[in-house]
Amino acid sequence: MSAVQQLFSILLNGLQLGAIFALLGIGLTIILGTMNFLNLAHGALYLIGAYAGMLIMRVITLRTGLLMDLGIQNLGLGWGFVIALFLVPLVGFVVGVLMERLVAKPFYKRPHTDQLLVTFGLALIVEELVKQVIGGNTFQSQAPDTLLGLQVSGPISLPIVGGFPRWRLVIILIAFIVIALTWLFMEKTDWGLIVKAGTLDSEMVSLLGIRIDRSYALVFGLGAALAAFAGLIGTTFETVRPQIGTQRALVPAFLVLVVGGAGSVRGAIVGGIVLGTVLAGFQQSYAQWADIAMYALVALVLIFRPQGIFGSVEVEE
Amino acid sequence: MSTETEGEGGSVGATGLTDSDAVLMIASAVALFSLPWVLVDGFGIVAEMLDFSIGGYVGLPSLILIYGIVVIGYNLLLGYTGLLSFGHAAFFGTGAYVAGVVSQSVGSPIVMVLAGIAVATLIAWPIGWVSIRRTGVYFAVITLTFGQMLYFWALGPGSWLTNGDNGFSEVGTGPILGTFELDSAVFPNIGFLQSYTYEYVFIAILALLALWIANRILKSPYGLIFEALGQNQQRVSFVGLNVQRYKLMAFIISAVFAGAGGALFIMHENYVHPNTAYYWIQSGDFVIMTILGGAGSLVGPVFGAFIFEYVANVLSGLSLPVIGAIGSLWRIVLGAVFVVIVWTFPKGVYPGVRDFLVRRGARDALDRLSDRVRNRGGESE
């Protein structure tokens, strides 16, 4: 493999990992920016998205858990990926709005530490509930064969890079369409303007006579929908088990947040891609050091640029 | 500190302090001495009467105290200095691995603990130095970052030392001071003291020492500064104190306790895996124990460790009439209890209850005082 070929392959893999990271990071960052609320249960939203996606897309065979004890062996709707693509963010949105009203709202005025603690407890509860009800075993990832009549499985031959899994390209495409839509929403609509203004100075926005609390639920729902969507994408190339929320989603989301800068959507996108590319680069040649390198990068950013790449505000106690 | 230089009030205060210290230490010693009997035999008797397996097993008291030692130190950081670290597994795990490696050449438990503490302190210094420059969520994330780096190191590149994903099991713990085997009972001939092993005695002495040290620190001017930092960092710096230095010391001291706990942990389990040593959820468990028992009180977190380990190891094996086996449901219960506690007691259970009692106590005292004043007024008339 030539150096150029290797570089492009790293970039593609980095984009794919980075897209997922960015989706998670955007959700976390707009919730933090607008409501000044730190959500350690963000990984749980990814988890809910992954399981919801799996159950909508296909039919799984249960091996353990409460439902199996009740005599249910096969669970799931089997409606396919396209339907899941619309339903899963909806599920995430509803869960997010409920979370905002029931859990986050009473904690807006409490210190960040309390918010971290209560959402950490919530994350553990959600993870255990999933484990108890659907089972603690691992489910294999499964990508669709065709999408809207087009073949999306198998390798595709790209210029420069050579053979590359077709599905990974599709993931990059879908993820970036969603990221672009979020971007347009934030930049071009009045809602987005309010949210953006709220991340800068929510007090000022409410002084202008805008009922910012109303957009709180919307922002939380939007962030949750993005996390759930990331979970759905995750099920198509990574195994699904109850721990993915805390292992695969929560920590990366926070890393993206601090690298990109709190409250910055642009920062979350760039931060996600940077971290994804570093991870992909090391995975290619020094796989054992990949995660360590990613964390080391985050530590360096925290030491030398605590406000993150694009951050304008540093979150304080 | 001599009484001569201090006024009368000062020396009275000082004696009052030592008295309460002595009471605290004696009470703790009694509690630690009775823990295995209560937990294993006492609960066992109740269990037989109720036909309900709620009794502890022989190793459980040791495990509770090991985590107890860790959270006594962790609480100095979270409960007093007000820094939420999600990376203390780094020091716990390092203590465990270092003690394990040391045990292969020197089996003495005392040497193992000292080595664990030494290396945990050594890595806590740079990690702490960097981390304390950030506050709030950034502090939490940066400590988590360092912990996770060690986790992935132990799983991958460090497996030559840690044995990676297979876990470290070649632990050669020897007898204490060359004579007392850890597993053997201290009183082999006394029936009801069977659950007292030398291991437990060793750990209990260290736990008592940990309590004593933490108490000394907190009662000293140094500890007062920790507490002041937790309340208002800015005002501490206005007084002219070097805030970063005190934060760093709080961080390192808490790492010393975590390192000792880690060394004892591998001694107790004879095995350690990156997941139990370094993974960030382990750090989260320390947080839960501390909050459960009450952050900001000296012995509170030890109760937290007790509740956590008891629920995790004993109640999880319980089978209830309606629900059936609790099994791994224990984490849901624990998580729910945790959420409720954070929700209702912003300052932690113990300080919340104490404030309530103090307020009542103060009110009683005021009532009594006003009664007396009123009576005296009556006399004079």
Interface residues (C-beta under 8 A of the other chain):
Chain A: L38 P106 R110 H112 T113 D114 L116 L117 V118 F120 G121 L122 L124 I125 E128 L129 K131 Q132 G136 T246 V251 F254 L255 L257 V258 A287 Q288 W289 D291 I292 Y295 A296 V298 A299 L302 I303 P306 E314 V315 E316 E317
Chain B: G82 L84 V130 R133 R134 T135 G136 V137 Y138 A140 V141 I142 L144 T145 F146 Q148 M149 F152 W153 G156 P157 W280 I281 G284 V287 I288 I291 S328 L329 R331 I332 L334 G335 A336 F338 V339 V342 W343 P346
